[in-house]
Every structure is written in structure tokens, then in C-alpha cells.
Amino acid sequence: MILRRKTRTIRVGNVEVGGDSPVSVQSMTNTDTRDVVKTVAQIHRLEAAGCDIVRVAVLDIEAAQAIRAIKEQITIPLIADIHFDHRLAIASMENGVDGVRINPGNLGGEDKISSVVAAAKSHKISIRVGVNSGSIEKDLLKKYGYPTPENSDALIESGLRNVALIEKHGFYEMKISIKSADVLTTVSSYQKLSKITDYPLHLGITEAGSFISGRIKSSIGLGSLLMNGIGDTIRVSLSD
């Protein structure tokens, strides 16, 4: 019998993540989000395949504005993938997205983080704090070295540091991901993190690889963590 790690529960739209909720399956579109017709069609195929939550890339304000039209035509929760520009996170929330994925350390400072958190509170949405081995802060790499299976402290501290940037604004509706392209490093990192936080964990192998090798790496990494009761939501990331 697998004993699930005890975590707090957050909501992504109408889907509960963490606590006693089933492990939710996420995916991400590879369409241009500004192309509403193609994006909605792909989301419908994901829904039919059993996907619980879907994520779209928001690269500019037009993509953020397209979220409103996309949301009107789908039933599963929608997450906006945000990199660097806090204004896109806020615009996505204003257009009805159910969650945002950010790396707080890349948003450009305290004021911008504060404005994103204020918007998340106002719109009652959750945030995924996502870091990976390619986004670790230079001071942590200098302190710990590049993350390995034997020493994944840089990855873990980066994740917790970015969570703290949001917590200081009184926001706790978060899930965390700390991914590496290396399976063993990912597994080791999540195992250690699961012992020091009760936030829900989003599992994945970042840039896992091609259709065949990526499925194998993801199956081994995610499967081994889930068998040990670690993980509240999963996504397989393939470069193909």
C-alpha cells in the first residue's frame, strides 16, 4: 500500500491539488496561444484523453488576452506559463486564467512580485513556483555547486527561496516544482523537499527528451516518486 505524503490542499479552478485529492494530470499546449481555434482544439483533445489541467504559454499581451476566449470554450482549468514579465501574469489573471506558473526570482524585483501576488489574491487563483537546474541563482551555484543526485541542495534552496518571496506577502496558495533534466537529481531533490515542506509538489523531468527517451525518463522518475507517496500533480515534458 502506498502512503501519500500529507500536504495542504490548494485549488486550480475546480480541481483540488494536494491533501487527499487524486494525483492530477497536467499537460501543455504546443500551439500559438494567440491562435484561439487551434489552442482550443488541442485542449479538447487533451480533455478527451483524461487531462485534468492544461497550461498555455503566454509570451505577449495578445496571448494573455486570448485566454478569455479560450476559457469560454473549455471545461478544464487553465494555467498561464509566465517568464520574466510580471505584466503578463497580471493580464492573464484579469482574463480569467485559473493559475499561473512563475519563477518569482525572475520577475524583476519586490514591487513586481508584490503586484502579481496582489492580483492572485484578488482573483483567488493559485501559483506554481517553478524552478529548474537551469534557473538556479548564481550565489547558490557558487555555494553548493551544480545539482547532482548526491548534492541537490542548490535546487532545493532555490525553490524555497522563491516560495519565501511570495510568502512574505501573505500568500500560501502555492505548489512547487524543482526539476532537473537528470532523473536521479530530480528524484533526490523531490525526496528531500518532501521532508521539509507541506506544499503540494508538481512532478516533472524538465526537457525530458524525445518521444521515446523522454517517456522512459519521465516514467522512471515520476513513477519512483509516486510509488513513495511523493507528488500531487504530474506533467511529462517532451522536447518533441
BALOBA-1460 file (C-alpha; in Angstrom, 3 decimals):
// residues 240
<rec num="1" residu="m" x="0.000" y="0.000" z="0.000"/>
<rec num="2" residu="i" x="1.316" y="3.438" z="-0.953"/>
<rec num="3" residu="l" x="1.081" y="6.047" z="1.807"/>
<rec num="4" residu="r" x="0.685" y="9.522" z="0.336"/>
<rec num="5" residu="r" x="2.728" y="12.332" z="1.801"/>
<rec num="6" residu="k" x="0.482" y="14.701" z="3.760"/>
<rec num="7" residu="t" x="0.191" y="18.083" z="2.077"/>
<rec num="8" residu="r" x="-2.006" y="21.121" z="2.242"/>
<rec num="9" residu="t" x="-4.734" y="21.431" z="-0.393"/>
<rec num="10" residu="i" x="-4.890" y="24.190" z="-2.973"/>
<rec num="11" residu="r" x="-7.278" y="24.730" z="-5.875"/>
<rec num="12" residu="v" x="-6.604" y="25.200" z="-9.569"/>
<rec num="13" residu="g" x="-10.006" y="26.204" z="-10.840"/>
<rec num="14" residu="n" x="-12.338" y="23.357" z="-9.915"/>
<rec num="15" residu="v" x="-9.508" y="20.859" z="-9.360"/>
<rec num="16" residu="e" x="-8.091" y="20.278" z="-5.889"/>
<rec num="17" residu="v" x="-4.357" y="19.605" z="-5.723"/>
<rec num="18" residu="g" x="-2.782" y="18.059" z="-2.629"/>
<rec num="19" residu="g" x="-4.334" y="16.711" z="0.543"/>
<rec num="20" residu="d" x="-6.384" y="13.593" z="-0.122"/>
<rec num="21" residu="s" x="-7.149" y="14.569" z="-3.725"/>
<rec num="22" residu="p" x="-6.144" y="12.202" z="-6.544"/>
<rec num="23" residu="v" x="-2.880" y="12.965" z="-8.317"/>
<rec num="24" residu="s" x="-3.892" y="15.289" z="-11.150"/>
<rec num="25" residu="v" x="-2.519" y="15.018" z="-14.681"/>
<rec num="26" residu="q" x="-1.394" y="18.167" z="-16.436"/>
<rec num="27" residu="s" x="-0.249" y="18.891" z="-19.962"/>
<rec num="28" residu="m" x="0.741" y="21.922" z="-22.007"/>
<rec num="29" residu="t" x="-0.304" y="23.023" z="-25.463"/>
<rec num="30" residu="n" x="2.309" y="23.492" z="-28.169"/>
<rec num="31" residu="t" x="0.118" y="25.839" z="-30.220"/>
<rec num="32" residu="d" x="0.475" y="29.589" z="-30.518"/>
<rec num="33" residu="t" x="-1.822" y="30.691" z="-27.684"/>
<rec num="34" residu="r" x="-2.905" y="33.666" z="-29.777"/>
<rec num="35" residu="d" x="-4.456" y="31.175" z="-32.201"/>
<rec num="36" residu="v" x="-7.595" y="30.508" z="-30.186"/>
<rec num="37" residu="v" x="-9.093" y="27.976" z="-32.608"/>
<rec num="38" residu="k" x="-6.038" y="25.719" z="-32.705"/>
<rec num="39" residu="t" x="-5.389" y="26.063" z="-28.979"/>
<rec num="40" residu="v" x="-8.955" y="25.190" z="-28.034"/>
<rec num="41" residu="a" x="-8.947" y="22.211" z="-30.433"/>
<rec num="42" residu="q" x="-5.796" y="20.845" z="-28.811"/>
<rec num="43" residu="i" x="-7.181" y="21.372" z="-25.315"/>
<rec num="44" residu="h" x="-10.329" y="19.458" z="-26.292"/>
<rec num="45" residu="r" x="-8.130" y="16.530" z="-27.382"/>
<rec num="46" residu="l" x="-6.312" y="16.679" z="-24.061"/>
<rec num="47" residu="e" x="-9.621" y="16.730" z="-22.193"/>
<rec num="48" residu="a" x="-10.756" y="13.663" z="-24.120"/>
<rec num="49" residu="a" x="-7.522" y="11.885" z="-23.204"/>
<rec num="50" residu="g" x="-8.157" y="12.473" z="-19.486"/>
<rec num="51" residu="c" x="-6.084" y="15.575" z="-18.800"/>
<rec num="52" residu="d" x="-7.159" y="17.382" z="-15.602"/>
<rec num="53" residu="i" x="-5.326" y="20.720" z="-16.008"/>
<rec num="54" residu="v" x="-3.778" y="22.388" z="-19.053"/>
<rec num="55" residu="r" x="-1.123" y="25.064" z="-19.395"/>
<rec num="56" residu="v" x="-0.536" y="27.579" z="-22.180"/>
<rec num="57" residu="a" x="2.471" y="29.755" z="-22.951"/>
<rec num="58" residu="v" x="1.862" y="33.478" z="-22.522"/>
<rec num="59" residu="l" x="4.604" y="35.239" z="-24.453"/>
<rec num="60" residu="d" x="2.942" y="38.603" z="-25.024"/>
<rec num="61" residu="i" x="-0.126" y="40.650" z="-24.143"/>
<rec num="62" residu="e" x="-2.081" y="39.292" z="-27.117"/>
<rec num="63" residu="a" x="-1.638" y="35.761" z="-25.763"/>
<rec num="64" residu="a" x="-2.792" y="36.916" z="-22.326"/>
<rec num="65" residu="q" x="-5.895" y="38.481" z="-23.834"/>
<rec num="66" residu="a" x="-6.641" y="35.298" z="-25.819"/>
<rec num="67" residu="i" x="-7.129" y="33.459" z="-22.524"/>
<rec num="68" residu="r" x="-10.622" y="34.905" z="-22.153"/>
<rec num="69" residu="a" x="-11.822" y="33.416" z="-25.451"/>
<rec num="70" residu="i" x="-10.076" y="30.102" z="-24.724"/>
<rec num="71" residu="k" x="-11.657" y="29.826" z="-21.278"/>
<rec num="72" residu="e" x="-15.122" y="30.293" z="-22.739"/>
<rec num="73" residu="q" x="-14.700" y="27.119" z="-24.798"/>
<rec num="74" residu="i" x="-13.057" y="24.648" z="-22.393"/>
<rec num="75" residu="t" x="-14.048" y="22.995" z="-19.125"/>
<rec num="76" residu="i" x="-10.717" y="22.094" z="-17.507"/>
<rec num="77" residu="p" x="-8.645" y="24.636" z="-15.544"/>
<rec num="78" residu="l" x="-6.175" y="26.755" z="-17.479"/>
<rec num="79" residu="i" x="-2.716" y="27.803" z="-16.269"/>
<rec num="80" residu="a" x="-0.619" y="30.613" z="-17.774"/>
<rec num="81" residu="d" x="3.102" y="29.940" z="-18.160"/>
<rec num="82" residu="i" x="4.905" y="33.206" z="-17.419"/>
<rec num="83" residu="h" x="8.569" y="34.058" z="-17.869"/>
<rec num="84" residu="f" x="10.153" y="37.324" z="-16.698"/>
<rec num="85" residu="d" x="7.275" y="39.761" z="-17.429"/>
<rec num="86" residu="h" x="5.019" y="40.266" z="-14.403"/>
<rec num="87" residu="r" x="2.556" y="42.259" z="-16.511"/>
<rec num="88" residu="l" x="1.681" y="39.132" z="-18.481"/>
<rec num="89" residu="a" x="0.875" y="37.293" z="-15.252"/>
<rec num="90" residu="i" x="-1.483" y="40.068" z="-14.171"/>
<rec num="91" residu="a" x="-3.094" y="40.330" z="-17.612"/>
<rec num="92" residu="s" x="-3.636" y="36.568" z="-17.672"/>
<rec num="93" residu="m" x="-5.416" y="36.745" z="-14.325"/>
<rec num="94" residu="e" x="-7.558" y="39.638" z="-15.497"/>
<rec num="95" residu="n" x="-8.607" y="37.494" z="-18.469"/>
<rec num="96" residu="g" x="-9.737" y="34.577" z="-16.330"/>
<rec num="97" residu="v" x="-6.853" y="32.146" z="-16.025"/>
<rec num="98" residu="d" x="-7.093" y="29.657" z="-13.125"/>
<rec num="99" residu="g" x="-3.424" y="29.658" z="-12.140"/>
<rec num="100" residu="v" x="-0.002" y="30.981" z="-13.100"/>
<rec num="101" residu="r" x="3.390" y="29.346" z="-13.246"/>
<rec num="102" residu="i" x="6.204" y="31.744" z="-12.346"/>
<rec num="103" residu="n" x="9.761" y="31.848" z="-11.097"/>
<rec num="104" residu="p" x="9.471" y="34.789" z="-8.661"/>
<rec num="105" residu="g" x="13.195" y="35.493" z="-8.790"/>
<rec num="106" residu="n" x="12.920" y="36.237" z="-12.497"/>
<rec num="107" residu="l" x="10.097" y="38.782" z="-12.271"/>
<rec num="108" residu="g" x="12.358" y="41.758" z="-11.700"/>
<rec num="109" residu="g" x="12.123" y="42.743" z="-8.062"/>
<rec num="110" residu="e" x="9.994" y="43.088" z="-4.968"/>
<rec num="111" residu="d" x="7.446" y="45.534" z="-6.362"/>
<rec num="112" residu="k" x="6.658" y="43.309" z="-9.333"/>
<rec num="113" residu="i" x="6.305" y="40.208" z="-7.173"/>
<rec num="114" residu="s" x="4.018" y="42.142" z="-4.847"/>
<rec num="115" residu="s" x="1.760" y="43.207" z="-7.721"/>
<rec num="116" residu="v" x="1.483" y="39.632" z="-9.023"/>
<rec num="117" residu="v" x="0.607" y="38.333" z="-5.555"/>
<rec num="118" residu="a" x="-1.973" y="41.089" z="-5.073"/>
<rec num="119" residu="a" x="-3.606" y="40.095" z="-8.363"/>
<rec num="120" residu="a" x="-3.600" y="36.413" z="-7.382"/>
<rec num="121" residu="k" x="-5.306" y="37.279" z="-4.103"/>
<rec num="122" residu="s" x="-7.861" y="39.464" z="-5.851"/>
<rec num="123" residu="h" x="-8.727" y="36.842" z="-8.463"/>
<rec num="124" residu="k" x="-8.455" y="33.951" z="-5.990"/>
<rec num="125" residu="i" x="-6.068" y="31.874" z="-8.061"/>
<rec num="126" residu="s" x="-3.100" y="29.678" z="-7.156"/>
<rec num="127" residu="i" x="0.553" y="29.985" z="-8.143"/>
<rec num="128" residu="r" x="3.069" y="27.326" z="-9.092"/>
<rec num="129" residu="v" x="6.597" y="28.272" z="-8.125"/>
<rec num="130" residu="g" x="8.714" y="26.520" z="-10.723"/>
<rec num="131" residu="v" x="12.497" y="26.361" z="-10.707"/>
<rec num="132" residu="n" x="14.837" y="24.031" z="-12.538"/>
<rec num="133" residu="s" x="18.524" y="23.261" z="-12.681"/>
<rec num="134" residu="g" x="18.989" y="25.855" z="-15.434"/>
<rec num="135" residu="s" x="17.472" y="28.726" z="-13.449"/>
<rec num="136" residu="i" x="19.365" y="28.423" z="-10.156"/>
<rec num="137" residu="e" x="20.737" y="31.668" z="-8.775"/>
<rec num="138" residu="k" x="24.484" y="32.213" z="-9.195"/>
<rec num="139" residu="d" x="25.135" y="32.582" z="-5.478"/>
<rec num="140" residu="l" x="23.567" y="29.168" z="-4.805"/>
<rec num="141" residu="l" x="25.616" y="27.537" z="-7.562"/>
<rec num="142" residu="k" x="28.731" y="29.074" z="-6.022"/>
<rec num="143" residu="k" x="27.722" y="27.855" z="-2.561"/>
<rec num="144" residu="y" x="26.623" y="24.302" z="-3.443"/>
<rec num="145" residu="g" x="27.738" y="23.590" z="-6.997"/>
<rec num="146" residu="y" x="25.540" y="22.367" z="-9.839"/>
<rec num="147" residu="p" x="22.861" y="19.965" z="-8.555"/>
<rec num="148" residu="t" x="23.603" y="16.253" z="-8.676"/>
<rec num="149" residu="p" x="21.851" y="13.209" z="-7.181"/>
<rec num="150" residu="e" x="24.280" y="13.336" z="-4.259"/>
<rec num="151" residu="n" x="24.008" y="17.106" z="-3.743"/>
<rec num="152" residu="s" x="20.771" y="18.732" z="-4.817"/>
<rec num="153" residu="d" x="20.847" y="21.478" z="-2.175"/>
<rec num="154" residu="a" x="21.144" y="24.317" z="-4.713"/>
<rec num="155" residu="l" x="17.922" y="23.269" z="-6.426"/>
<rec num="156" residu="i" x="16.037" y="22.826" z="-3.161"/>
<rec num="157" residu="e" x="17.208" y="26.127" z="-1.658"/>
<rec num="158" residu="s" x="16.346" y="27.946" z="-4.884"/>
<rec num="159" residu="g" x="12.812" y="26.585" z="-4.730"/>
<rec num="160" residu="l" x="12.330" y="27.500" z="-1.088"/>
<rec num="161" residu="r" x="13.883" y="30.926" z="-1.587"/>
<rec num="162" residu="n" x="11.377" y="31.706" z="-4.322"/>
<rec num="163" residu="v" x="8.494" y="30.396" z="-2.231"/>
<rec num="164" residu="a" x="9.612" y="32.730" z="0.560"/>
<rec num="165" residu="l" x="9.460" y="35.696" z="-1.831"/>
<rec num="166" residu="i" x="5.727" y="35.058" z="-2.151"/>
<rec num="167" residu="e" x="5.055" y="34.015" z="1.446"/>
<rec num="168" residu="k" x="6.333" y="37.354" z="2.728"/>
<rec num="169" residu="h" x="3.298" y="38.926" z="1.048"/>
<rec num="170" residu="g" x="0.937" y="36.656" z="2.958"/>
<rec num="171" residu="f" x="0.161" y="34.280" z="0.094"/>
<rec num="172" residu="y" x="0.228" y="30.499" z="0.520"/>
<rec num="173" residu="e" x="-1.911" y="29.065" z="-2.304"/>
<rec num="174" residu="m" x="1.106" y="27.512" z="-3.979"/>
<rec num="175" residu="k" x="2.506" y="24.307" z="-5.343"/>
<rec num="176" residu="i" x="6.219" y="23.776" z="-6.006"/>
<rec num="177" residu="s" x="8.276" y="22.181" z="-8.738"/>
<rec num="178" residu="i" x="12.055" y="21.700" z="-8.650"/>
<rec num="179" residu="k" x="13.032" y="19.910" z="-11.842"/>
<rec num="180" residu="s" x="16.218" y="18.701" z="-13.453"/>
<rec num="181" residu="a" x="16.804" y="17.078" z="-16.829"/>
<rec num="182" residu="d" x="18.629" y="14.361" z="-14.892"/>
<rec num="183" residu="v" x="16.261" y="11.741" z="-13.490"/>
<rec num="184" residu="l" x="18.231" y="10.864" z="-10.372"/>
<rec num="185" residu="t" x="18.792" y="14.509" z="-9.463"/>
<rec num="186" residu="t" x="15.075" y="15.195" z="-9.825"/>
<rec num="187" residu="v" x="14.147" y="12.205" z="-7.661"/>
<rec num="188" residu="s" x="16.686" y="13.110" z="-4.977"/>
<rec num="189" residu="s" x="15.544" y="16.745" z="-4.924"/>
<rec num="190" residu="y" x="11.867" y="15.928" z="-4.506"/>
<rec num="191" residu="q" x="12.600" y="13.313" z="-1.845"/>
<rec num="192" residu="k" x="14.472" y="15.879" z="0.248"/>
<rec num="193" residu="l" x="11.991" y="18.685" z="-0.384"/>
<rec num="194" residu="s" x="9.048" y="16.483" z="0.607"/>
<rec num="195" residu="k" x="10.503" y="16.205" z="4.111"/>
<rec num="196" residu="i" x="10.767" y="19.948" z="4.746"/>
<rec num="197" residu="t" x="7.565" y="21.437" z="3.294"/>
<rec num="198" residu="d" x="3.894" y="20.526" z="3.142"/>
<rec num="199" residu="y" x="3.173" y="22.409" z="-0.079"/>
<rec num="200" residu="p" x="1.800" y="20.232" z="-2.897"/>
<rec num="201" residu="l" x="4.514" y="19.119" z="-5.317"/>
<rec num="202" residu="h" x="4.253" y="19.269" z="-9.101"/>
<rec num="203" residu="l" x="6.396" y="16.489" z="-10.582"/>
<rec num="204" residu="g" x="8.214" y="16.504" z="-13.887"/>
<rec num="205" residu="i" x="11.541" y="15.933" z="-15.590"/>
<rec num="206" residu="t" x="12.426" y="19.186" z="-17.305"/>
<rec num="207" residu="e" x="13.135" y="18.863" z="-21.029"/>
<rec num="208" residu="a" x="12.952" y="15.089" z="-20.626"/>
<rec num="209" residu="g" x="13.863" y="14.412" z="-24.248"/>
<rec num="210" residu="s" x="12.393" y="12.910" z="-27.378"/>
<rec num="211" residu="f" x="9.194" y="10.891" z="-27.690"/>
<rec num="212" residu="i" x="10.790" y="7.564" z="-26.722"/>
<rec num="213" residu="s" x="13.614" y="8.533" z="-24.342"/>
<rec num="214" residu="g" x="11.548" y="11.257" z="-22.700"/>
<rec num="215" residu="r" x="8.728" y="8.861" z="-21.890"/>
<rec num="216" residu="i" x="11.185" y="6.401" z="-20.366"/>
<rec num="217" residu="k" x="12.926" y="9.049" z="-18.244"/>
<rec num="218" residu="s" x="9.617" y="10.508" z="-17.089"/>
<rec num="219" residu="s" x="8.131" y="7.100" z="-16.284"/>
<rec num="220" residu="i" x="11.125" y="6.144" z="-14.162"/>
<rec num="221" residu="g" x="11.431" y="9.481" z="-12.370"/>
<rec num="222" residu="l" x="7.773" y="10.225" z="-11.754"/>
<rec num="223" residu="g" x="6.888" y="6.581" z="-11.121"/>
<rec num="224" residu="s" x="9.518" y="6.118" z="-8.435"/>
<rec num="225" residu="l" x="8.387" y="9.261" z="-6.607"/>
<rec num="226" residu="l" x="4.691" y="8.374" z="-6.822"/>
<rec num="227" residu="m" x="5.411" y="4.867" z="-5.518"/>
<rec num="228" residu="n" x="6.900" y="6.519" z="-2.451"/>
<rec num="229" residu="g" x="3.846" y="8.719" z="-1.918"/>
<rec num="230" residu="i" x="5.518" y="11.889" z="-3.234"/>
<rec num="231" residu="g" x="3.732" y="14.060" z="-5.778"/>
<rec num="232" residu="d" x="0.350" y="15.722" z="-6.087"/>
<rec num="233" residu="t" x="0.233" y="16.586" z="-9.781"/>
<rec num="234" residu="i" x="2.346" y="15.460" z="-12.740"/>
<rec num="235" residu="r" x="3.335" y="16.562" z="-16.234"/>
<rec num="236" residu="v" x="5.502" y="14.852" z="-18.837"/>
<rec num="237" residu="s" x="7.656" y="17.360" z="-20.731"/>
<rec num="238" residu="l" x="8.940" y="16.189" z="-24.122"/>
<rec num="239" residu="s" x="11.192" y="18.219" z="-26.416"/>
<rec num="240" residu="d" x="9.329" y="16.664" z="-29.372"/>
